[in-house]
Structure formats: structure tokens, C-alpha cells
Amino acid sequence: MAENKNLISRRHFTKISSMAIGGIPLINFGNPLKNENPEKDLSIHLFSKHLQFLNYNDMAAAAKELGFNGLDLTVRPKGHVVPEKVSIDLPKAVQTMKKYGLTPSLMTTNIWDSTNINNIQILETASKLGFTHYRTDWLTYPEERTISQSQIIYGQQAAQLEVLNKRINLIGCYKNYAGNHVGAPIWDLPPILEATDNTYMGCQYDIRHAMVEGGSSWELGLRRISPFIKSIVIKDFKWARVNGIWKPVNTPLGEGMVDFKRYFTLLKKYKINVPVSLHLEYDLGGAEHGATHLTIDKKVVFAQMGKDLQFIKDTWDRT
């Protein structure tokens, strides 16, 4: 407990606060990772979790045929590349992607601890292979300390992770996720990310989860988190009764509650054009959950992937 008290001493809190305040002008005027041409086409990557039923070659071939720029490759337990085989399998996956003209930009990991040797190996390998962004692990708020205490600790850890990211030229992205997770209310992320330089560490913004938690105030949340957004996830949902209980139910794009026209208008207003990861988490015969065997024809899955991709492109162009 003495350690926690030391972590949240008045001196440390003042230091964290001054870092945050001092970083505001840099965020607004000098962010080298913010695309200043928001009107250009989006770089859209298919979350490889939904192609877990395919090998590297068939997965890359399908993504290319459908018109994606690349894959958001799962590099985590039960992913397309498992951590213990990253030095062997990640180069194989990237070589196959490049064969089909796909860009190895995004990957999804369970990395947060910057001192873990296995984590360092994964990130160093990915950087050498050309990846630019990765999603980090999720965090929760332990009951044994206050949320403010946890935010300070997580801010320190994010800053340490950014040091590693800078050394190997990778951008870490923490994803907001609805529920009892760090970042679910979106407003709790800036105090953590403000402990970093906001260059090699930021947020992977998920509009679906932001709307589930933010309701009609999601625009304020987007405005608050916008300087930290390094990549985005696109998916849709609606509220529905499931066994008598109201729950968010995932839907194809354009069939749910997300106002994509308004969302894309705001992205352009804030000059946010970062790598996009398309998620399809509605009923797709198991593909939505990363199943290795499907209960429907894979052609149906591919058709829906193509439909969602075209929805993004058309809506972005019309906005």
C-alpha cells in the first residue's frame, strides 16, 4: 500500500498534470501522425479474426479479391500468429500478404508490459517486417485501488511502452471497449494517454463501443479523444431484447444505430484519416467469433465482407 501512496504523491500528480497541460499545444499543432488530408481514400484492413478458417495464402487472396488494403493480423493466443511462433510464422504471413499486394500495417496483440521479453520480440519482429500500428491488451480497474490511482499507474506504463515503440518505430493503440474496461467511457483515456508524448502511443477508436457507452453524447467523447486517435475500428450495432434483457446486438454496417455519415463528417473535420480495421461481429456462421470451421458457405461470409467494405467506401466518398 505504501507503494501506491508513493505513486499518487502530490509531487507525482503535479508532474503528470504538467505533462498533460504542456502536451496540449503539441497535440493540436505538431502531431506528425495525424493525416492532414482527410479527404483522401481510407486505408481499410480486414480483421483477420474473421478469416481464422483460412490459411495464410487463402486469407490474403480473399482479402485482396475483396478489395482490402491489408489485414489487421491477429498476433496473439489463438490468432493467425501465436506469440511463441512469431519469429517463424509472422514472416510467413507477411510474405504471403505481400505476394497479393497487401500492406502489413496493422496487427492485434495482447501486449501491454514493455519489459516482457516475448512482447519485445513480437514488436521488434513486426517492426522489421513493416508493420506500423498494433493494438495493445485491454486493461481493467482493480477494486483494491481507486480509478484515479489506476489511471496514474497505467499512464506510467503507457509512457514506458511508448519508449519501446519509439525505439522500434511502431505505434501502440489502446482500444476502447464497452463494459467494465479502461476506456469504456472514453473520457477516462485522455488522462492516461496524456502521460505519453502522443506520438508512438494512442487510441484505437471503436465507434460501436463508444456509442454503446456514450449514447447521444458520443460526439463529445470523439471530440475529447480525437487528438489521440491513431487507428479506428468500424462496426455497427442496435439495441434489442435478448431473452427479455436489452442488449447491444451487432449488425451489418448501415443496419444499426451508428450514424456513419455524421461520424465520417466529424473525422474529416478533425482531420483524422488513420488506418481502419473492419470488424464483422454479427452472425456469420462462426466467422464473427474467429471460428476455424464455419456453419455456412464461406461465399456468404465473403459477400458480406465485400458489402460492408463497399458501404465504408461509398459513405466516406459521399460525406
C-alpha positions as CSV (number, residue, x, y, z in Angstrom):
1,M,0.0,0.0,0.0
2,A,3.0,2.3,0.7
3,E,4.0,1.8,-3.0
4,N,0.5,3.1,-4.2
5,K,0.7,6.1,-1.9
6,N,4.1,6.9,-3.4
7,L,2.7,6.6,-6.9
8,I,0.0,9.2,-6.2
9,S,2.0,11.6,-4.2
10,R,1.3,15.3,-4.7
11,R,4.6,15.7,-6.5
12,H,3.9,12.9,-8.9
13,F,0.4,14.1,-9.5
14,T,1.7,17.6,-10.3
15,K,4.2,16.1,-12.7
16,I,1.5,14.1,-14.6
17,S,-0.7,17.2,-14.7
18,S,2.0,19.4,-16.1
19,M,2.9,16.8,-18.7
20,A,-0.7,16.8,-19.8
21,I,-1.0,20.6,-19.9
22,G,2.3,21.0,-21.6
23,G,1.4,18.5,-24.3
24,I,-1.7,20.2,-25.5
25,P,-0.1,22.6,-27.9
26,L,2.0,19.8,-29.4
27,I,-1.2,17.7,-29.9
28,N,-3.0,20.5,-31.6
29,F,-0.2,21.8,-33.8
30,G,2.5,19.3,-34.2
31,N,1.2,15.7,-34.4
32,P,3.3,14.1,-37.2
33,L,1.0,11.0,-37.3
34,K,-2.2,12.9,-38.0
35,N,-3.2,12.9,-41.7
36,E,-3.7,16.5,-42.8
37,N,-5.5,15.3,-45.9
38,P,-8.7,13.8,-44.5
39,E,-10.4,13.7,-47.9
40,K,-8.2,11.0,-49.3
41,D,-9.4,7.4,-49.5
42,L,-9.3,5.4,-46.3
43,S,-6.8,2.6,-45.9
44,I,-9.1,-0.3,-44.9
45,H,-7.9,-3.5,-43.4
46,L,-9.9,-6.7,-42.7
47,F,-9.6,-8.0,-39.1
48,S,-8.1,-11.5,-39.7
49,K,-10.0,-12.9,-36.8
50,H,-12.9,-13.3,-39.2
51,L,-10.7,-15.4,-41.6
52,Q,-9.5,-17.8,-39.0
53,F,-10.9,-20.7,-41.1
54,L,-8.3,-19.9,-43.8
55,N,-4.6,-20.4,-44.1
56,Y,-2.2,-17.5,-44.8
57,N,-2.4,-17.9,-48.6
58,D,-6.2,-18.2,-48.8
59,M,-6.7,-15.4,-46.3
60,A,-4.5,-13.0,-48.2
61,A,-6.0,-14.0,-51.5
62,A,-9.6,-13.4,-50.2
63,A,-8.7,-10.0,-48.7
64,K,-7.1,-8.9,-52.0
65,E,-10.0,-10.1,-54.1
66,L,-12.5,-8.3,-51.9
67,G,-10.6,-5.0,-52.3
68,F,-9.0,-4.5,-48.9
69,N,-5.7,-2.6,-48.5
70,G,-4.4,-5.1,-46.0
71,L,-5.2,-7.3,-43.0
72,D,-5.4,-6.4,-39.3
73,L,-3.4,-9.6,-38.4
74,T,-4.2,-11.3,-35.1
75,V,-0.8,-11.9,-33.3
76,R,-2.0,-13.3,-30.0
77,P,-3.0,-16.6,-28.4
78,K,-5.4,-18.5,-30.8
79,G,-4.7,-15.9,-33.5
80,H,-3.3,-16.4,-37.0
81,V,0.2,-16.0,-35.4
82,V,0.6,-17.2,-31.9
83,P,3.2,-15.4,-29.8
84,E,5.5,-18.4,-29.2
85,K,6.0,-18.8,-33.0
86,V,6.1,-15.2,-34.0
87,S,9.7,-15.4,-35.4
88,I,8.7,-18.2,-37.7
89,D,5.1,-17.5,-38.6
90,L,4.9,-13.7,-38.8
91,P,7.4,-13.5,-41.7
92,K,5.5,-16.3,-43.5
93,A,2.2,-14.4,-43.0
94,V,3.7,-11.1,-44.2
95,Q,5.4,-12.7,-47.2
96,T,2.1,-14.1,-48.3
97,M,0.3,-10.8,-47.8
98,K,2.9,-9.0,-49.9
99,K,2.6,-11.6,-52.6
100,Y,-1.0,-10.4,-53.1
101,G,-0.1,-6.7,-52.7
102,L,-1.5,-6.3,-49.2
103,T,0.2,-3.9,-46.8
104,P,1.3,-5.3,-43.4
105,S,0.3,-2.2,-41.3
106,L,-2.0,-3.4,-38.5
107,M,-1.9,-6.2,-36.0
108,T,-3.8,-7.0,-32.9
109,T,-1.9,-8.2,-29.8
110,N,-2.3,-8.7,-26.1
111,I,0.8,-6.6,-25.4
112,W,1.0,-4.1,-22.6
113,D,4.0,-4.9,-20.5
114,S,7.0,-3.2,-22.1
115,T,9.5,-5.2,-20.1
116,N,8.3,-8.7,-21.1
117,I,10.9,-10.3,-23.4
118,N,8.3,-12.1,-25.5
119,N,6.4,-8.8,-26.1
120,I,9.6,-7.1,-27.1
121,Q,10.4,-9.9,-29.6
122,I,6.9,-9.7,-31.1
123,L,7.1,-5.9,-31.6
124,E,10.7,-6.0,-32.9
125,T,9.8,-8.7,-35.4
126,A,6.7,-6.8,-36.6
127,S,8.6,-3.6,-37.0
128,K,11.3,-5.2,-39.2
129,L,8.5,-6.7,-41.3
130,G,7.0,-3.2,-42.0
131,F,4.1,-3.0,-39.5
132,T,3.3,0.5,-38.3
133,H,0.4,0.0,-35.8
134,Y,-0.6,-2.6,-33.2
135,R,-3.5,-2.8,-30.8
136,T,-2.5,-3.4,-27.2
137,D,-4.0,-5.5,-24.5
138,W,-7.1,-4.4,-22.5
139,L,-7.0,-3.0,-19.0
140,T,-9.4,-3.1,-16.1
141,Y,-9.8,-1.1,-12.9
142,P,-8.9,-3.3,-9.8
143,E,-11.2,-2.9,-6.8
144,E,-8.3,-2.5,-4.4
145,R,-7.3,0.9,-5.7
146,T,-9.2,3.9,-6.9
147,I,-9.7,4.7,-10.6
148,S,-7.5,7.8,-10.3
149,Q,-4.7,5.7,-8.8
150,S,-5.0,3.2,-11.6
151,Q,-5.0,5.9,-14.2
152,I,-1.7,7.2,-12.9
153,I,-0.2,3.7,-12.9
154,Y,-1.5,3.0,-16.4
155,G,-0.2,6.4,-17.6
156,Q,3.3,5.4,-16.4
157,Q,3.1,2.0,-18.1
158,A,1.8,3.6,-21.4
159,A,4.8,6.1,-21.3
160,Q,7.2,3.1,-20.8
161,L,5.6,1.3,-23.7
162,E,5.9,4.4,-25.9
163,V,9.7,4.4,-25.2
164,L,9.9,0.9,-26.7
165,N,7.6,1.8,-29.5
166,K,9.7,4.8,-30.4
167,R,12.9,2.8,-30.4
168,I,11.4,0.3,-32.9
169,N,9.2,2.8,-34.8
170,L,5.8,1.3,-34.0
171,I,2.6,2.9,-32.8
172,G,0.7,1.3,-30.0
173,C,-3.1,1.8,-29.9
174,Y,-5.3,1.1,-26.9
175,K,-8.9,0.2,-28.0
176,N,-12.0,1.5,-26.1
177,Y,-14.3,-1.4,-25.3
178,A,-17.8,-1.2,-23.8
179,G,-18.2,-2.7,-20.3
180,N,-16.1,-2.5,-17.2
181,H,-12.9,-1.8,-19.0
182,V,-10.4,1.0,-19.0
183,G,-11.5,3.4,-21.8
184,A,-15.1,2.3,-21.9
185,P,-16.4,5.7,-21.0
186,I,-13.7,7.2,-23.4
187,W,-13.3,10.2,-21.1
188,D,-11.0,8.2,-18.8
189,L,-8.5,7.5,-21.6
190,P,-7.0,11.0,-22.1
191,P,-5.7,11.3,-18.5
192,I,-3.7,8.0,-19.2
193,L,-2.6,8.9,-22.7
194,E,-1.6,12.4,-21.7
195,A,1.3,10.8,-19.7
196,T,2.8,9.9,-23.1
197,D,4.2,12.1,-25.9
198,N,1.2,11.1,-28.0
199,T,3.4,10.1,-30.9
200,Y,4.0,6.4,-30.6
201,M,1.1,5.7,-28.2
202,G,-2.5,6.5,-28.7
203,C,-6.1,5.2,-29.1
204,Q,-7.7,2.7,-31.5
205,Y,-11.2,4.3,-31.6
206,D,-14.2,2.0,-31.9
207,I,-17.3,3.9,-32.8
208,R,-19.6,1.0,-31.9
209,H,-18.3,0.7,-28.4
210,A,-18.2,4.4,-28.0
211,M,-21.9,4.7,-28.9
212,V,-22.9,1.8,-26.6
213,E,-21.4,3.6,-23.6
214,G,-21.8,7.2,-24.7
215,G,-25.3,7.2,-26.2
216,S,-26.2,10.5,-27.7
217,S,-23.0,12.1,-26.2
218,W,-20.7,10.1,-28.4
219,E,-19.8,13.2,-30.3
220,L,-18.4,14.9,-27.2
221,G,-16.3,11.8,-26.5
222,L,-15.0,11.7,-30.0
223,R,-14.0,15.4,-29.7
224,R,-12.2,14.7,-26.5
225,I,-10.3,11.7,-27.7
226,S,-9.7,12.9,-31.3
227,P,-6.1,14.1,-30.7
228,F,-5.1,10.7,-29.6
229,I,-6.6,8.5,-32.3
230,K,-4.0,6.5,-34.3
231,S,-6.3,3.9,-35.8
232,I,-10.0,3.1,-35.9
233,V,-12.3,0.1,-35.8
234,I,-15.6,0.2,-37.8
235,K,-18.7,-1.8,-36.9
236,D,-22.3,-1.3,-36.2
237,F,-25.0,-2.3,-33.6
238,K,-28.5,-1.8,-32.3
239,W,-30.3,-2.3,-29.0
240,A,-32.6,-5.3,-28.9
241,R,-34.3,-7.5,-26.3
242,V,-32.5,-10.8,-25.9
243,N,-34.3,-13.2,-23.6
244,G,-36.1,-10.3,-22.1
245,I,-33.0,-8.2,-21.5
246,W,-31.9,-5.2,-23.5
247,K,-28.5,-5.8,-25.1
248,P,-26.4,-4.3,-27.9
249,V,-26.7,-6.6,-30.9
250,N,-24.1,-6.3,-33.7
251,T,-25.4,-5.7,-37.2
252,P,-24.0,-5.2,-40.8
253,L,-22.9,-1.7,-41.4
254,G,-25.8,0.7,-42.1
255,E,-28.3,-1.5,-40.4
256,G,-27.7,-0.4,-36.9
257,M,-27.6,2.8,-34.8
258,V,-24.2,4.3,-35.8
259,D,-24.7,7.4,-37.9
260,F,-21.8,6.9,-40.2
261,K,-22.4,10.0,-42.3
262,R,-22.2,12.2,-39.2
263,Y,-19.2,10.1,-37.9
264,F,-17.2,10.5,-41.1
265,T,-18.1,14.2,-41.3
266,L,-16.5,14.6,-37.8
267,L,-13.5,12.5,-38.7
268,K,-12.9,14.8,-41.7
269,K,-13.5,17.9,-39.5
270,Y,-10.8,16.7,-37.0
271,K,-8.5,15.7,-39.9
272,I,-8.4,12.1,-38.8
273,N,-7.6,9.7,-41.6
274,V,-5.8,6.8,-40.0
275,P,-5.7,3.0,-40.7
276,V,-9.1,1.4,-40.5
277,S,-9.9,-2.2,-39.2
278,L,-13.2,-3.6,-40.3
279,H,-14.8,-5.9,-37.8
280,L,-17.8,-8.1,-38.7
281,E,-19.2,-9.4,-35.4
282,Y,-22.8,-10.3,-36.3
283,D,-23.9,-13.8,-37.2
284,L,-21.6,-15.1,-39.9
285,G,-21.6,-18.9,-39.3
286,G,-18.9,-18.6,-36.6
287,A,-16.6,-16.2,-38.6
288,E,-17.7,-13.4,-36.3
289,H,-16.1,-15.3,-33.3
290,G,-12.9,-16.4,-35.1
291,A,-14.1,-20.0,-35.7
292,T,-11.9,-22.3,-37.6
293,H,-14.9,-24.2,-39.1
294,L,-17.9,-22.4,-40.5
295,T,-21.6,-23.4,-40.3
296,I,-22.4,-21.5,-43.6
297,D,-20.8,-21.3,-47.0
298,K,-17.7,-19.2,-47.0
299,K,-19.0,-17.4,-50.1
300,V,-21.8,-15.9,-47.9
301,V,-19.1,-14.6,-45.5
302,F,-17.1,-13.1,-48.3
303,A,-20.1,-11.5,-49.8
304,Q,-20.9,-9.7,-46.5
305,M,-17.3,-8.6,-46.1
306,G,-17.4,-7.1,-49.5
307,K,-20.8,-5.4,-48.8
308,D,-19.5,-3.8,-45.6
309,L,-16.3,-2.7,-47.3
310,Q,-18.3,-1.0,-50.1
311,F,-20.5,0.7,-47.5
312,I,-17.5,2.3,-45.9
313,K,-16.1,3.5,-49.2
314,D,-19.4,4.8,-50.5
315,T,-20.3,6.6,-47.3
316,W,-16.8,8.2,-47.0
317,D,-17.0,9.4,-50.6
318,R,-20.4,10.9,-50.1
319,T,-19.6,12.6,-46.8
